[in-house]
């Protein structure tokens, strides 16, 4: 490359980085402004004032209760704290992880958490770029972060204050480092294990990918980080009687799940946010599926993906987080088990790999195929028709609402079928050595 070409290349990077940074800052600023305008004063839930509601109801006050020995899954907690209701079941390890926030005054904790969420967004983008391009390019990082913050999932996560960014980053890290740095992947899996709907499909998918050491270490860490706070709560809930305390916790978690399922917004029939395959089916059949059926459908959906991942593993083919391997794992997670629209941020990694064109697998296909795959990945991220506000405004009737709210799940299901076909067709192709070498060099 000549000096003039190098200078143009550098100037292009700088200009791209400046534009991407500007868009990212603008998106973050708009979301923070909306938090201020629609801030949720801790207490009863109000759909018109949701700013940081998930931080209040799902992290801050439950963590305070946990540290005091009061179960956040119980009715006593819901009656004692300014929250909408007790939390549904996710591992108390995620609350322990957020213990520093519970030691701060509420306003300080809110500002700190939002700031950390912005950093987390950049970390997600940085890890994605790291899996595509070395060295890390600032323009790529901020471009991916900007596109994410303007997505439905990115905006609502930052606005509501949920811990989805942490789950996304941990999931990406578990996939990216599953083979090369199993200890790091295990720590990531321990974070992911906080939410059963993430760890259940991901655990099976990584196991059949061949990341056995990461899975074993992750399981040990998950048990340790969950058992400690659970025993702490059992001790206090049982008044020192551990057996009684454990029985009480089991009853509380069961009741909390029933309350969670009874919420009309959580029902797959009425939900505008569910994107898994079973939720789409339930929406059109009118049948609310039980938890056992969720697990059965998960097994059916995962079966061909597990077969393909195992086949690719045996042939030494693994193109990592941003290739077909990552796309299969992340899409299967979303399709197979209970997931919400904000979880569609998992698609950021394969989209980046496909659009930036640095991954060998995607280069095999013509522009039409790549455009179709990209469109199916992008739709769940940017389908703003499947939001409460637009559904109210459009008021297209029951059938139109079902269509709008089914698009995300349908697009992901179609995407998974296409990925399976492409994987079965191109596994064992002459490119397999190159893909294997790519994964080993990551």
Secondary structure by P-SEA (a helix, b strand, c coil): ccaaaaaaaaaaaaaaaaaaaaaaaaaaaaaaaaaaaccccccccccccccaaaaaaccaaaaaaaaaccccccaaaaaccccccccccccaaaaaaacccccccaaaaaaaaaaaaaaaaaaaaaaaaaaccccccaaaaaaaaaaaaacaaaaaaaaaccaaaaaaaaaaaaaacccccaaaaaaaaaaaaccccccaaaaaaaaaacaaaaaaaaaaaaaaaaaaaaaaaaaaaacccaaaaaaaaaaaaaaaaaaaaaccccccccccccccaaaaaaaaacccccaaaaaaaaaaaaaaaaaaaaaaaaaccccccccaaaaaaaaaaaacccccccccccaaaaaaaaaaccccccccccaaaaaaaaaaaacccccccccaaaaaaacccaaaaaaaaaaaaaaaaaaaaaaaaaaaacccccaaaaaaaaaaac
